[in-house]
């Protein structure tokens, strides 16, 4: 059960409640964040003209693998004042969560950083901070595309 926080309403001092997603555990946030981020990436790839399933899967791994997400998270953290204090907290909640599974192709540190990345995305989605989430996803897409261009 997600704890509720009270909000002051504008009309007649009515009290409204909303779920306080900041209190949700990091792995639950990552579970949602993984799905949301991958959906945005899949949409992006199809919009770019990728249509063959093998091509879609191979290209998607540049964006959604634990290695890619860890790289992106490190890049975000390295940019001064890019993430808010709250966003860093949500990342750390996921990174520090004790998971009993691990990625097939990543070491534990990479996997934990990627879990933190997914937690941040999950939090922004659940908290209805869609504009900020999309801003970060667009930044990630550009960063991956720029990195792919550098390797050509």
VMD Tcl script that draws the C-alpha trace (Angstrom):
set ca {
  {0.00 0.00 0.00}
  {1.33 3.42 -0.94}
  {1.16 6.04 1.85}
  {-1.03 9.01 1.08}
  {-0.09 12.61 1.60}
  {-2.66 15.32 2.17}
  {-2.87 18.29 -0.14}
  {-4.68 21.54 0.56}
  {-7.47 22.01 -1.94}
  {-8.32 25.40 -3.39}
  {-12.07 25.20 -2.90}
  {-13.49 25.51 0.62}
  {-10.30 24.08 2.15}
  {-11.27 20.60 1.02}
  {-8.52 18.03 1.58}
  {-7.43 15.89 -1.31}
  {-4.98 13.03 -1.17}
  {-2.50 11.64 -3.64}
  {-0.14 8.72 -3.41}
  {3.29 9.62 -2.13}
  {5.39 7.77 -4.70}
  {8.61 9.01 -3.09}
  {8.01 6.43 -0.34}
  {7.72 3.46 -2.70}
  {10.65 1.03 -2.60}
  {13.32 1.37 -5.27}
  {12.72 -1.98 -6.94}
  {9.02 -1.26 -7.43}
  {9.92 2.11 -8.95}
  {12.47 0.37 -11.20}
  {9.87 -2.18 -12.28}
  {7.66 0.62 -13.60}
  {10.58 2.69 -14.89}
  {11.94 -0.21 -16.94}
  {8.63 -0.60 -18.76}
  {8.08 3.12 -19.31}
  {11.59 3.84 -20.57}
  {11.57 0.84 -22.92}
  {8.18 1.90 -24.32}
  {9.52 5.38 -25.14}
  {12.59 3.83 -26.78}
  {10.49 1.41 -28.81}
  {8.30 4.28 -29.99}
  {11.39 6.28 -30.94}
  {12.92 3.39 -32.91}
  {9.74 2.71 -34.87}
  {9.41 6.45 -35.59}
  {13.00 6.32 -36.94}
  {11.95 3.67 -39.45}
  {13.19 0.50 -37.78}
  {10.68 -2.24 -38.55}
  {12.42 -5.63 -38.49}
  {12.20 -7.27 -35.05}
  {15.89 -8.28 -35.03}
  {16.89 -4.74 -36.02}
  {14.62 -3.23 -33.37}
  {15.98 -5.49 -30.64}
  {19.64 -4.93 -31.55}
  {19.22 -1.16 -31.76}
  {17.15 -0.98 -28.57}
  {19.99 -2.52 -26.57}
  {22.04 0.64 -27.24}
  {19.44 2.46 -25.12}
  {17.94 -0.03 -22.65}
  {20.71 -2.43 -21.63}
  {22.08 -2.20 -18.10}
  {25.37 -1.00 -19.58}
  {23.63 1.77 -21.55}
  {21.47 2.88 -18.62}
  {24.49 2.90 -16.30}
  {26.41 5.04 -18.80}
  {23.48 7.45 -19.12}
  {23.04 7.72 -15.36}
  {26.74 8.51 -14.86}
  {26.50 11.16 -17.58}
  {23.45 12.75 -15.93}
  {25.16 12.81 -12.54}
  {28.29 14.34 -14.07}
  {26.36 17.31 -15.49}
  {26.24 19.98 -12.82}
  {22.70 20.89 -11.69}
  {21.16 18.59 -14.29}
  {19.22 16.46 -11.82}
  {17.34 17.83 -8.84}
  {18.14 16.69 -5.32}
  {14.89 14.72 -5.30}
  {15.77 12.99 -8.59}
  {19.19 11.98 -7.24}
  {17.45 10.61 -4.13}
  {15.12 8.48 -6.28}
  {18.10 7.21 -8.29}
  {19.93 6.29 -5.08}
  {16.86 4.52 -3.71}
  {16.90 2.17 -6.68}
  {20.68 1.83 -6.82}
  {20.86 0.86 -3.15}
  {17.96 -1.62 -3.27}
  {18.84 -5.21 -2.53}
  {17.89 -7.19 -5.59}
  {18.18 -10.95 -5.73}
  {18.53 -11.01 -9.50}
  {21.18 -9.60 -11.80}
  {21.60 -8.77 -15.44}
  {22.96 -11.50 -17.69}
  {25.52 -9.25 -19.32}
  {26.46 -6.76 -16.59}
  {28.46 -6.71 -13.39}
  {26.66 -5.95 -10.12}
  {27.74 -2.29 -9.99}
  {26.52 -1.62 -13.52}
  {23.28 -3.44 -12.75}
  {22.66 -1.41 -9.60}
  {23.29 1.92 -11.34}
  {20.90 0.84 -14.11}
  {18.31 -0.09 -11.47}
  {18.71 3.41 -10.06}
  {18.16 4.87 -13.53}
  {14.95 2.85 -13.89}
  {13.82 3.91 -10.40}
  {14.18 7.55 -11.36}
  {12.10 7.00 -14.52}
  {9.48 5.05 -12.56}
  {9.21 7.75 -9.94}
  {8.81 10.54 -12.49}
  {6.13 8.52 -14.30}
  {4.13 7.61 -11.20}
  {4.40 11.14 -9.79}
  {2.90 12.40 -13.08}
  {6.03 14.43 -13.87}
  {5.69 13.47 -17.50}
  {7.27 16.61 -18.92}
  {10.44 16.14 -16.86}
  {10.55 12.40 -17.59}
  {10.24 13.05 -21.32}
  {12.92 15.74 -21.09}
  {15.31 13.20 -19.52}
  {14.39 10.50 -22.02}
  {14.98 12.85 -24.95}
  {18.33 13.79 -23.41}
  {19.18 10.07 -23.14}
  {18.21 9.42 -26.76}
  {20.39 12.29 -27.95}
  {23.30 11.15 -25.77}
  {23.11 7.59 -27.15}
  {22.77 8.79 -30.74}
  {25.73 11.16 -30.30}
  {27.79 8.35 -28.77}
  {26.89 6.02 -31.65}
  {27.97 8.73 -34.12}
  {31.31 9.07 -32.31}
  {31.99 5.35 -32.75}
  {31.39 5.36 -36.52}
}
mol new
graphics top color blue
foreach p $ca { graphics top sphere $p radius 0.5 }
foreach p [lrange $ca 0 end-1] q [lrange $ca 1 end] { graphics top cylinder $p $q radius 0.2 }
display resetview
